[in-house]
Each structure stands twice: as C-alpha cells, then as structure tokens.
C-alpha cells in the first residue's frame, strides 16, 4: 500500500459508496463469516508488511481480545464472527507503539462501531490518524461478558473447549451453524446463540448505540449483506455475501486495492438497509426476568429456560427440511 503524506486529512465522501462483494477464492469464502471482506482487506496490509489490530479468541482465558497481528496465519485465527464482548485492553497503546517502532508502516484497525470510534479519536489526538485505516463492523449488540464466561465454564465441565465458530456454513450462509469442540467432540452452541438474538443479555448501552447508521466517520464499514437475494438476486451467493460501505477518500483508495481480489457489485444505502443500519437493537421486555433468573438460579437453569427452541420452532425447522427442494 502506498504511504500517504504526514498530516493528510481523511476526507469524508459526500455520499456513502455501497458495494456487495465476496472474495473470489472459494475456500476463503467458505471459512469466512460473510463474504470474506475482512480477509481481502487485511491481506492488503499484511502483504505490505503492515499490521492489523483485530479480535482473536483466546482459548486459554475463554475470551475474545484485541491483538496486533502481522501474519496471515494469525489473521486466519481472527477470522469469523464472535458473539461476545471483545476486550480492548491496552490495544490503543500497542498500536501507537507499533507505529512508532515501524515508522514506514501502516496499521489497519477492525472493531465494532464503539471501539472504532474510540480508536479513531485516540489516533487523532496522538497524531497518527493518517497512518491508520479504520474499519468498523455492523453490530447487533454485545452480550454481557459474564454470560459467555459462565457458558464456556459450563461447556468445559466435560473437557477443553476448542475450534469455536458461530457461523459455520455447512448449511449455507443464510443458515449458519454455531459449534465448538469439547474434548474433540462437536457440541452445538445454538442455545447461547438464541439468547444472543433474543436480546435478553445485551449490554444496556447497545440499545442506545449511536453507530447504527450508514453515515459514519470510519473509513469502511463491513458486515453481512442481508436480504441480498431480494435486492440483488443476480449477485447472491449461498456461501456468503459481504456488505461494504465506504465513507472516506482513504476507504475509497483501499477498495481500489482490494477489488481485484473480490467479485463485487455496486449497491446503495437504501437497498442495503438492515435493522442495525437503521436503529439500535431494541431491549427485550424479558431482560430483567432473564438476569433475575441468572442471579437466582445460575447459568444452566438460565440457558435451559431462555436458550432452548420451542416445540413450534423445532417443528417448523423439521418441516422446512422436509419440503426443501
């Protein structure tokens, strides 16, 4: 990637530029949560000797945490959605130090909207905004970190947790499978995912999130292009589709470097709209009851009560499989 001059201002575009995209490499697409945008973008940096600050799951502590990575092997470990809070720790200071130690290099920061906004402000104050590209991710909300910690402890009563994925594509991108391995045996994480999506455990601040919009000041926003089969049916791929929103001149320049690695199609801010690009996730009316049950009865009781599929939903799922063409 070409270095930009010190002090260059990253101008906001007058209108957000929108693409549907996916990586051309079928194996990379299969291993990615959506269309592989994170892989394609990070490759541009890693191949130039630059660094990436992003989230990696730590199997020793059973938490997601930010790290500075410089190799594709490390990046591959960072790939995939993580339905839990990522611990930022001192990643801002680590990024500043890495840039200081590598004055000719640049850094890519990838995080949720709130994390990206914090890092952007830090970079501006410290005077290195021109050396970083900031990518934020469309976010449903973040569950309380204690929930995943206790859930992981529950799973590990039977052995060590490994190979965690929340969006395995064995049944396609539109029907992701959440699984992990415990002592080498695959276990479903569907009960945890149901709790994540029923909104009972999200942090209160997520219900007031100011970053649920197509208009942002990061360089690029990425996520799943939900409903693409209706809006851009000719481009839809059952193995994954990324949404890429470009907000700045820097983001636009980066996409020029990335696009040869991807199949892509121009879209717009109307067709790409999804709930968390319009408004924050609404608070569940059962949130208080959920946490009362958790504090009174513990993780096993709470997961069994709020994470199990109803008889009706199980029946619908079975019928869907039967009548699937």
C-alpha positions in Angstrom: 0.0 0.0 0.0 1.3 3.4 -0.9 2.2 5.6 2.1 0.2 8.8 2.4 1.9 12.1 3.4 2.0 13.0 7.1 -0.8 15.3 8.1 -3.1 14.2 5.2 -6.7 14.6 6.1 -9.0 11.7 5.5 -12.0 13.5 3.9 -15.5 12.2 4.3 -17.2 11.4 1.0 -20.3 13.4 0.2 -22.2 10.2 -0.1 -21.5 6.7 1.3 -20.5 4.3 -1.5 -22.0 0.9 -1.2 -20.9 -2.5 -2.6 -22.0 -6.1 -2.4 -18.9 -8.2 -2.5 -17.3 -11.6 -1.8 -13.8 -13.0 -2.2 -13.1 -14.9 -5.4 -11.3 -17.8 -3.5 -14.0 -20.4 -2.7 -12.0 -21.8 0.3 -11.6 -18.4 1.9 -15.3 -17.7 1.3 -16.3 -20.9 3.0 -14.1 -20.1 6.1 -15.4 -16.5 6.3 -18.5 -15.4 8.3 -20.0 -13.5 5.3 -18.2 -12.7 2.0 -14.6 -12.5 3.2 -14.2 -8.8 3.2 -12.1 -8.8 6.3 -9.7 -11.3 4.7 -9.4 -9.4 1.5 -8.8 -6.0 3.2 -6.3 -7.4 5.8 -4.3 -9.1 3.1 -3.5 -5.8 1.5 -1.9 -4.7 4.8 -0.2 -7.9 5.7 1.4 -8.4 2.3 2.9 -5.0 2.6 4.5 -5.7 6.0 1.9 -3.6 7.8 -0.1 -4.7 10.9 -3.7 -5.4 11.8 -5.3 -4.7 15.2 -8.3 -7.0 15.5 -10.1 -9.5 17.7 -8.8 -13.1 18.3 -10.4 -15.7 20.6 -8.1 -16.8 23.4 -8.8 -20.4 24.3 -6.7 -20.2 27.4 -8.9 -17.4 29.0 -12.0 -18.1 27.0 -12.5 -14.5 26.0 -12.2 -12.5 22.8 -9.4 -10.0 22.9 -7.7 -7.4 20.6 -4.2 -8.2 19.3 -1.7 -6.8 16.9 -1.2 -9.3 14.1 1.4 -9.3 11.3 0.9 -12.7 9.6 -1.8 -14.3 7.6 -1.7 -17.3 9.9 -2.6 -15.1 12.9 -5.3 -13.4 10.7 -6.9 -16.7 9.9 -7.3 -17.3 13.6 -9.0 -13.9 13.9 -11.5 -14.7 11.1 -15.1 -15.3 12.0 -17.9 -13.6 14.0 -17.7 -13.7 17.8 -20.9 -13.3 19.7 -19.3 -11.8 22.8 -17.6 -8.7 24.0 -14.0 -8.2 22.8 -11.6 -7.0 25.4 -9.7 -4.0 24.1 -7.2 -4.0 26.9 -4.3 -1.7 26.0 -4.6 -2.2 22.3 -4.7 1.5 21.6 -1.3 1.9 23.2 0.0 -1.2 21.5 -1.0 0.2 18.1 0.7 3.6 18.9 3.9 1.8 19.9 3.9 -0.5 16.8 3.6 2.5 14.6 6.4 4.3 16.5 8.6 1.2 16.2 7.8 0.9 12.4 7.8 4.5 11.1 7.4 3.5 7.4 4.5 1.2 8.0 0.7 1.5 8.5 -1.9 -0.2 10.6 -5.5 -1.5 10.0 -7.9 -1.4 12.9 -11.0 -3.5 12.8 -13.7 -3.4 15.5 -17.2 -2.7 16.5 -18.6 0.9 15.9 -17.9 2.0 19.5 -14.4 0.5 19.5 -13.6 2.0 16.2 -14.8 5.4 17.3 -12.7 5.3 20.4 -9.6 4.3 18.4 -10.2 7.0 15.8 -10.4 9.7 18.5 -7.2 8.3 20.1 -5.4 8.3 16.7 -6.4 11.9 16.1 -5.3 13.1 19.5 -2.0 11.2 19.2 -1.4 12.5 15.6 -1.2 9.2 13.7 -4.7 9.1 12.1 -3.1 9.4 8.7 -1.2 6.1 9.2 -4.2 4.0 10.2 -7.2 2.7 8.3 -10.3 2.1 10.4 -12.9 -0.5 9.6 -16.0 -1.0 11.7 -18.4 -3.9 11.7 -22.2 -3.8 11.6 -23.2 -4.9 15.1 -26.3 -6.4 16.6 -25.1 -5.7 20.1 -22.8 -7.2 22.7 -23.8 -9.6 25.4 -22.6 -9.2 29.0 -19.1 -10.8 29.1 -20.0 -12.7 32.3 -22.6 -14.7 30.3 -20.1 -16.2 27.8 -17.6 -16.8 30.6 -20.0 -18.8 32.6 -21.4 -20.6 29.5 -17.8 -21.6 28.5 -17.2 -22.8 32.0 -20.4 -24.9 31.7 -19.1 -26.5 28.5 -15.7 -27.2 29.9 -17.1 -29.3 32.7 -16.8 -32.0 30.0 -13.4 -31.1 28.7 -11.4 -28.4 26.9 -13.1 -26.0 24.5 -11.6 -25.6 21.1 -12.5 -24.8 17.4 -15.1 -22.2 18.2 -17.3 -20.9 15.4 -20.6 -19.0 15.4 -21.2 -19.0 11.7 -20.2 -22.3 10.1 -21.5 -22.5 6.6 -22.2 -26.3 6.3 -25.9 -25.4 5.7 -25.1 -22.2 3.8 -24.6 -18.6 4.7 -28.3 -17.9 5.3 -28.5 -20.7 7.9 -25.2 -20.6 9.9 -24.4 -23.2 12.5 -22.7 -22.3 15.8 -20.5 -25.1 17.1 -17.4 -25.8 19.1 -15.4 -28.9 20.1 -15.1 -30.1 23.6 -12.5 -32.8 24.0 -12.5 -33.1 20.3 -16.3 -33.8 20.1 -18.5 -31.3 18.3 -21.1 -29.5 20.5 -23.8 -27.1 19.5 -23.9 -23.5 20.7 -27.4 -22.9 19.5 -28.8 -22.2 23.0 -26.3 -19.5 23.5 -27.0 -18.0 20.1 -30.7 -18.0 20.8 -30.0 -15.9 24.0 -27.8 -13.6 21.9 -30.6 -13.0 19.4 -33.5 -12.8 21.8 -31.8 -9.7 23.2 -32.1 -10.6 26.9 -28.4 -10.4 27.6 -27.1 -7.4 25.6 -25.4 -4.6 27.4 -27.8 -1.6 28.1 -25.6 0.8 26.1 -26.1 -1.3 23.0 -29.8 -0.4 23.0 -28.7 3.3 22.6 -26.0 2.7 20.1 -25.2 5.8 18.0 -23.4 3.8 15.3 -26.4 2.1 13.8 -26.4 4.2 10.6 -24.9 4.1 7.1 -23.3 7.5 7.7 -20.1 7.0 9.7 -16.7 8.6 10.0 -14.7 5.4 9.9 -13.1 4.6 6.5 -15.1 1.5 5.7 -17.9 -0.5 7.3 -18.3 -4.2 6.7 -20.9 -6.8 7.5 -23.4 -9.3 6.0 -25.4 -8.1 3.1 -28.7 -9.5 4.4 -31.7 -9.7 2.0 -29.3 -9.6 -1.0 -31.3 -12.4 -2.6 -34.2 -9.9 -2.9 -32.3 -6.7 -3.7 -29.5 -8.1 -5.9 -30.6 -11.7 -6.8 -28.2 -11.9 -9.7 -25.3 -11.4 -7.4 -26.4 -13.6 -4.5 -24.2 -16.5 -3.5 -25.5 -19.1 -1.0 -22.0 -19.3 0.6 -21.7 -15.7 1.7 -22.1 -12.1 0.7 -20.4 -9.0 2.3 -21.7 -5.5 2.5 -19.1 -2.8 2.1 -19.8 0.8 3.0 -17.1 3.3 2.0 -17.1 6.6 3.9 -13.8 8.4 3.2 -11.3 9.0 0.5 -8.9 6.6 2.3 -11.6 3.9 2.3 -12.2 4.5 -1.4 -8.5 4.2 -2.2 -8.3 1.0 -0.2 -11.2 -0.6 -2.0 -9.3 0.1 -5.3 -6.5 -2.1 -3.9 -8.9 -4.8 -2.7 -11.4 -5.1 -5.5 -9.3 -7.4 -7.8 -9.5 -10.0 -5.0 -13.3 -9.9 -5.0 -16.4 -10.2 -7.1 -18.4 -7.0 -6.4 -21.5 -5.2 -7.4 -22.5 -1.6 -6.8 -25.5 -1.0 -4.5 -26.9 1.9 -2.5 -27.8 2.9 1.1 -31.5 2.1 0.5 -31.2 -1.5 -0.7 -28.6 -2.5 1.9 -30.6 -1.3 4.9 -31.0 -3.8 7.8 -32.1 -3.3 11.3 -28.7 -2.3 12.8 -28.0 0.2 10.0 -31.2 2.0 10.9 -31.5 1.8 14.7 -30.1 0.1 17.8 -31.4 -3.3 18.7 -34.5 -2.9 20.9 -34.3 -4.1 24.5 -36.1 -7.3 25.3 -39.1 -7.0 27.6 -37.7 -10.1 29.3 -34.3 -8.7 30.1 -35.0 -8.1 33.8 -36.5 -11.5 34.2 -33.5 -13.1 32.4 -31.0 -11.6 34.8 -33.1 -12.3 37.8 -33.2 -15.9 36.8 -29.4 -15.9 36.2 -28.6 -14.4 39.5 -31.1 -16.7 41.4 -30.5 -20.0 39.6 -27.2 -19.8 37.6 -26.2 -20.4 34.1 -27.5 -24.0 33.5 -31.1 -23.0 34.5 -31.0 -19.8 32.5 -29.7 -21.4 29.4 -32.3 -24.2 29.6 -35.1 -21.6 30.1 -34.1 -19.0 27.5 -31.9 -20.9 25.1 -34.0 -23.8 24.1 -36.1 -23.8 20.9 -39.8 -24.0 21.4 -41.7 -27.0 20.2 -43.3 -24.9 17.5 -40.0 -23.6 16.2 -38.5 -27.1 16.2 -41.5 -28.4 14.2 -41.1 -25.5 11.7 -37.4 -26.4 11.3 -38.2 -30.1 10.6 -40.9 -29.2 8.1 -38.6 -26.8 6.3 -36.0 -29.6 5.9 -38.7 -32.0 4.6 -40.1 -29.6 2.0 -36.7 -28.2 1.0 -36.4 -28.6 -2.8 
